[in-house]
Amino acid sequence: METRKVQVTGGSTYTVSLPKDWATDNGVSGGSVVEFHPEDEALLLTPRTDEEKVEGTLDITGLEGDQLTRAVMTMYVSGFDIITLETARVTAEQRRTIREASQGLVGLEVIGETSERVQLQDLLDSSELSIDNAVTRMRLVATTMLADAVTALVEDDDDLAQDVVQRDDDVNRLYYMVSRVFRSILRDPSTAADVGLDRETAFDYHSSARQLERVADHASKIAENALELDAPPERVCDLVSELHEAAVAVIERAMDALLDDDSDEATRLANEARQSVDVVDERVREVDAELLDLEPQQAQLLGLVVDSLSRAGDYGGNVAETALQKAAPKP
């Protein structure tokens, strides 16, 4: 760490010198323009750059299937605006995988192809993206998926169960977008100004988005198990529905706390959500006791459903913890 003494020039202007090594490493010299970004009691300084698009190149030789999909997602989340994927010869299978991966990411489009490379570009401006709107949308989709998955189970509705599984992609797209913007905020303070969030709040939203993404994953798992099961006994259906209601209550109350700007109200809601996790645990024990009388395979699959609902409640509890931290007084 280096320190500098603030000087007063002209009787009213405060000036401070920049560390020479830092200035040299970042291309700052006489006449350069730098940006100041106030953040509570801190003042962040960054050099202004004329480069509008961040470009990245990745060698995809030998990458196929999930590995290639993951590579595209990693480049996107890392914040590259233009992504060039290259190899000696791009195979037809690689092209299909890249297109499918880009369709699962908000704003990413294929803009150019040759025999040796595929180029993608993010066509959305960070200032057009809203993390809080994305998280709110994730909340709606994830909780609706959970409700529909339970309905598909108790009503033996395979069409609804398949629809729930397909909707998991919608939540994933939103989560990757939130992750991309969050990492951009960490890297470039000007992005924080564009989206209207400080870094701590962006972290809280990103953490909560991850919990909602996991809720959606478990809704999808419940739907997949529902496809393997016939309608359970009425008593089990009632108990599973009660467990679902308890889990969703935790998630909804925790999200209300996260999004509430009143710190006192947010703290109250978050504490209620945390306490409600105990209700989820009680419902789990009730269902588990009922499953003991069922045929082993049916009991096993329903046990997985119960576990997913229990985890959904736990994820809501995690959001509540984040909401408490967000509402806490700042040091």
C-alpha positions in Angstrom: 0.0 0.0 0.0 1.2 3.5 -0.8 0.0 6.7 0.7 -0.2 10.2 -0.7 -0.6 13.6 1.0 -3.5 15.7 -0.3 -2.4 19.1 -1.5 -4.5 22.3 -2.0 -3.9 24.3 -5.1 -5.4 27.6 -6.1 -6.9 27.9 -2.6 -9.9 25.5 -3.3 -8.7 22.5 -5.4 -7.6 19.3 -3.8 -4.9 17.3 -5.7 -3.1 14.1 -5.1 -0.4 12.4 -7.1 -0.7 8.9 -8.7 1.8 6.2 -8.0 4.1 6.2 -11.0 4.3 2.4 -11.3 0.5 2.1 -11.4 0.2 4.9 -13.9 2.8 3.3 -16.2 1.3 -0.2 -16.0 -2.1 1.2 -16.9 -1.0 3.6 -19.7 -1.7 6.7 -17.7 0.5 9.7 -18.6 0.2 13.5 -18.9 -3.1 14.4 -20.6 -4.7 11.0 -19.9 -8.3 11.0 -18.6 -9.2 9.0 -15.5 -12.6 8.3 -14.0 -13.7 8.6 -10.4 -16.4 6.4 -8.9 -17.7 7.4 -5.5 -18.8 4.4 -3.4 -19.9 5.4 0.1 -16.7 6.7 1.8 -14.4 5.3 -0.9 -13.4 6.8 -4.2 -12.4 4.4 -6.9 -10.2 5.6 -9.8 -9.9 3.9 -13.1 -8.2 4.9 -16.4 -10.6 5.7 -19.2 -10.2 3.5 -22.2 -11.5 3.9 -25.7 -11.9 0.2 -26.1 -15.7 -0.5 -26.2 -15.7 -4.2 -26.6 -13.7 -6.7 -24.6 -12.5 -9.5 -26.9 -11.4 -13.0 -25.9 -10.1 -16.0 -27.9 -10.3 -19.6 -26.9 -8.7 -22.7 -28.5 -11.5 -25.3 -28.6 -9.4 -28.1 -30.1 -10.6 -31.4 -28.6 -13.6 -29.8 -26.8 -17.0 -31.3 -27.4 -20.4 -31.7 -25.8 -20.6 -30.5 -22.2 -17.0 -29.4 -22.1 -17.5 -27.1 -25.1 -20.8 -25.8 -23.7 -19.1 -25.0 -20.4 -16.2 -23.2 -22.2 -18.7 -20.9 -24.0 -20.6 -20.2 -20.7 -17.3 -19.5 -18.9 -16.2 -16.9 -21.6 -19.6 -15.3 -21.4 -19.7 -15.1 -17.6 -16.1 -13.8 -17.5 -17.3 -10.7 -19.4 -16.1 -11.0 -22.9 -18.2 -9.0 -25.4 -16.7 -10.7 -28.4 -15.8 -14.4 -28.1 -13.7 -16.1 -30.8 -13.6 -19.9 -30.6 -10.9 -21.4 -32.9 -9.3 -24.7 -33.9 -7.7 -26.2 -37.0 -11.2 -27.2 -38.3 -14.5 -26.6 -36.5 -16.6 -29.7 -36.8 -20.3 -29.8 -37.5 -20.9 -31.1 -34.0 -18.9 -28.3 -32.4 -21.0 -25.8 -34.4 -24.2 -27.3 -33.2 -23.0 -27.3 -29.6 -21.8 -23.7 -29.8 -25.2 -22.5 -31.2 -27.1 -24.4 -28.6 -24.9 -22.9 -25.8 -25.3 -19.4 -27.2 -29.1 -19.8 -27.2 -28.9 -20.6 -23.5 -27.2 -17.2 -22.7 -29.0 -13.8 -22.7 -27.8 -11.6 -25.5 -25.2 -13.9 -27.0 -25.4 -14.4 -30.8 -23.2 -16.0 -33.5 -21.9 -13.2 -35.7 -19.4 -15.0 -37.9 -18.2 -18.4 -38.9 -15.3 -19.8 -40.9 -13.9 -23.3 -41.2 -11.4 -22.4 -38.4 -13.4 -20.3 -36.0 -16.8 -19.3 -34.7 -17.3 -15.8 -33.4 -19.9 -14.8 -30.8 -20.9 -11.4 -29.6 -23.0 -10.2 -26.6 -25.4 -7.7 -28.2 -26.8 -6.3 -24.9 -25.4 -3.2 -23.2 -24.8 -3.6 -19.4 -26.8 -0.4 -18.8 -29.8 -2.2 -20.3 -29.6 -5.1 -17.8 -31.1 -5.1 -14.4 -29.9 -7.6 -11.8 -32.8 -6.9 -9.5 -35.3 -7.5 -12.3 -33.5 -10.7 -13.3 -33.5 -12.0 -9.7 -37.2 -11.1 -9.3 -37.9 -13.0 -12.5 -35.9 -16.0 -11.3 -37.9 -16.0 -8.1 -41.2 -16.2 -10.0 -40.1 -18.9 -12.4 -38.4 -21.0 -9.7 -41.3 -20.9 -7.3 -43.8 -21.6 -10.1 -41.7 -24.5 -11.2 -41.7 -25.9 -7.7 -45.5 -25.6 -7.4 -46.1 -27.2 -10.8 -43.7 -30.0 -10.1 -45.6 -30.9 -6.9 -48.9 -30.6 -8.8 -47.5 -32.9 -11.5 -46.6 -35.4 -8.8 -49.9 -35.5 -6.9 -52.1 -35.4 -10.1 -49.9 -37.7 -12.1 -49.6 -35.1 -14.9 -46.7 -36.1 -17.1 -47.1 -33.2 -19.5 -46.8 -30.7 -16.7 -43.8 -32.5 -15.3 -42.0 -32.4 -18.7 -42.8 -28.7 -19.0 -41.2 -28.0 -15.6 -38.0 -29.8 -16.7 -37.8 -27.6 -19.8 -38.3 -24.4 -17.8 -35.1 -25.0 -15.9 -33.2 -23.5 -18.9 -35.0 -20.2 -18.4 -33.7 -19.9 -14.9 -30.2 -20.9 -15.9 -30.1 -18.2 -18.6 -31.1 -15.5 -16.0 -28.5 -16.8 -13.6 -25.7 -16.7 -16.1 -26.7 -13.1 -17.0 -26.6 -12.1 -13.4 -23.2 -13.7 -13.0 -21.8 -11.9 -16.0 -23.0 -8.5 -14.8 -21.8 -9.2 -11.3 -18.3 -10.1 -12.5 -18.3 -7.0 -14.7 -19.1 -4.8 -11.7 -16.2 -6.3 -9.7 -13.9 -5.7 -12.6 -15.1 -2.2 -13.8 -16.6 0.3 -11.4 -18.3 2.1 -14.4 -20.5 -1.0 -14.8 -21.8 -0.5 -11.3 -22.8 3.0 -12.2 -24.5 1.7 -15.4 -26.6 -0.8 -13.6 -27.2 1.4 -10.5 -25.9 -1.1 -7.9 -22.9 -0.9 -5.5 -20.7 -4.0 -5.3 -22.0 -5.2 -2.0 -25.6 -5.2 -3.2 -24.6 -6.9 -6.5 -22.9 -9.6 -4.4 -26.0 -10.1 -2.3 -28.2 -10.4 -5.5 -25.7 -12.8 -7.1 -25.6 -15.0 -4.0 -29.4 -15.1 -3.9 -29.7 -15.8 -7.6 -27.5 -18.9 -7.1 -29.9 -20.1 -4.4 -32.9 -19.6 -6.7 -31.1 -21.5 -9.5 -30.7 -24.4 -7.1 -34.4 -24.2 -6.2 -35.2 -24.5 -9.9 -32.8 -27.5 -10.2 -34.7 -29.3 -7.5 -38.0 -28.4 -9.0 -36.8 -30.1 -12.1 -35.6 -33.1 -10.1 -39.1 -33.4 -8.5 -40.7 -33.3 -12.0 -38.3 -36.0 -13.2 -39.3 -38.2 -10.3 -42.9 -37.5 -10.9 -42.5 -38.9 -14.4 -41.4 -42.2 -12.8 -44.2 -42.3 -10.2 -47.9 -43.0 -10.3 -50.0 -40.8 -8.1 -49.0 -41.4 -4.5 -51.6 -42.2 -1.8 -53.8 -39.3 -0.8 -52.3 -39.0 2.7 -48.8 -38.7 1.2 -50.0 -36.2 -1.4 -51.5 -34.0 1.4 -48.3 -34.1 3.4 -46.1 -33.4 0.4 -48.3 -30.4 -0.5 -47.9 -29.1 3.1 -44.2 -29.5 2.9 -44.1 -27.6 -0.4 -46.2 -24.8 1.1 -43.7 -24.5 4.1 -40.7 -24.5 1.8 -42.1 -21.8 -0.5 -43.1 -19.7 2.5 -39.4 -19.6 3.5 -38.3 -18.6 -0.1 -41.0 -15.9 -0.5 -40.4 -14.3 2.9 -36.6 -14.4 2.4 -36.9 -12.8 -1.1 -39.2 -10.1 0.3 -36.5 -9.4 2.9 -33.8 -9.2 0.3 -35.7 -6.7 -1.9 -37.0 -4.5 0.9 -35.1 -1.2 1.2 -36.4 -0.7 4.8 -33.6 -2.3 6.9 -35.9 -2.9 9.9 -38.6 -4.6 7.8 -36.0 -6.6 5.9 -34.5 -7.8 9.2 -37.9 -8.8 10.5 -38.8 -10.7 7.4 -35.4 -12.4 7.2 -35.7 -13.6 10.8 -39.2 -15.0 10.2 -37.9 -16.8 7.1 -35.0 -18.4 9.1 -37.4 -19.5 11.8 -39.8 -21.0 9.2 -37.0 -23.4 8.2 -37.9 -25.3 11.4 -41.5 -25.8 10.1 -40.0 -27.3 6.9 -38.0 -29.8 9.0 -41.1 -30.8 10.9 -43.0 -31.4 7.7 -40.1 -33.5 6.4 -40.3 -35.8 9.4 -44.0 -36.2 9.0 -43.7 -37.3 5.4 -40.8 -39.6 6.0 -42.8 -41.4 8.7 -45.6 -41.9 6.2 -43.3 -43.3 3.5 -42.3 -46.2 5.8 -45.5 -48.0 4.9 -45.1 -47.7 1.1 -43.5 -50.1 -1.4 -39.7 -49.7 -1.4 -39.2 -48.3 -4.9 -42.1 -45.8 -4.5 -40.8 -44.8 -1.1 -37.3 -44.2 -2.4 -38.5 -41.9 -5.3 -40.8 -40.0 -2.9 -37.9 -39.7 -0.5 -36.0 -37.9 -3.2 -39.0 -35.6 -3.7 -39.0 -34.8 0.0 -35.3 -34.2 0.0 -35.6 -31.7 -2.9 -38.4 -29.8 -1.1 -36.3 -29.8 2.1 -33.3 -28.4 0.2 -35.5 -25.7 -1.4 -36.5 -24.5 2.1 -32.8 -24.5 3.1 -31.9 -22.4 0.0 -34.6 -20.0 1.1 -32.9 -19.9 4.5 -29.6 -19.0 2.8 -31.3 -16.1 1.0 -32.6 -15.0 4.4 -29.1 -15.0 5.8 -28.0 -12.8 2.8 -30.9 -10.5 3.4 -29.8 -10.0 7.0 -26.3 -9.1 6.0 -27.7 -6.7 3.4 -29.9 -5.0 6.0 -27.2 -4.9 8.7 -25.6 -1.5 9.6 -22.5 -0.8 7.5 -19.2 -0.4 9.4 
